[in-house]
Amino acid sequence: MKTGIVILIILLTGCVTQKRCLTKFPPVNDTIRIVILKDSIIYRDTTIFIHLPGQTTIDSVVIPCPAPPPEFIPDTAKAETSLAFARAWFAYPNIQLRLVQTDTTIVARLDSAIMESYFWHNEYEQIKQTIIVKKIPLIYKIAFWTWIGVLVLILWSFLMYLKKVFFPRIKI
């Protein structure tokens, strides 16, 4: 009876709950999660085209002249640039001016005018295969074969005992 109680106490001291076992020996994760965040801002130069439509302006100045129109009419005066041209002439009794502004596109270059922002979020999982190779220490191998030898000796001696008890006349 006392032996049974001792064996029961020894068996109960070795038991632990699963929760306690998991806290002492947590499982090995074989999954690695890698998260890559990339954030970039790109500044680009840009060129702005400003279109100015052409205009024509006509103006005249009256010259009060009591005399009849002169016989000599001077030639037309002209002036021209890349953006406009002008003509001036005398037509009795006025001096007339015509200014024509041509269609123009102004090109302006702006540094770092456009800001583009990119946000990449790449998330992927990489599964790492873990192969656990359990090596049995040499002392355990020696102890195992020693116990096998002991069990073989016990079995052989038990068979010899049975032979002597039940079959005393047969010799081996």
ABEGO torsion letter per residue (X at the ends): XAAAAAAAAAAAAABBBAAAAAAABBBBBABBBBBBBBBBBBBBBBBBBBBBBBBBBBBBBBBBBABBBBABBBBBBBBBBAABBBBBBBBOABBBBBBBBBBBBBBBBBBGABBBBBBBBBBBBBBBBBBBBBBBBAAAAAAAAAAAAAAAAAAAAAAAAAAAAABAABBX
